[in-house]
Amino acid sequence: MFKNSYQGKKVLVTGHTGFKGTWLTAWLLKLGAKVCGISDQIPTKPSMFEETRSRNKN
């Protein structure tokens, strides 16, 4: 359904380190989007964002 919709597109995700934002970021990266994320720096361990290795993919 979204196979080529996000390929090469720039997408801003707010709250990308939270539960929903992490999954949205992973999904968009898999679809070929160039993702930029903005979020608060709330200390959590382990960080879902770091666990899914979403940092600096694009």
Secondary structure, 3 states (H helix, E strand, C coil): CCCCCCCCCEEEEECCCCHHHHHHHHHHHHCCCEEEEECCCCCCCCCHHHHCCCCCCC
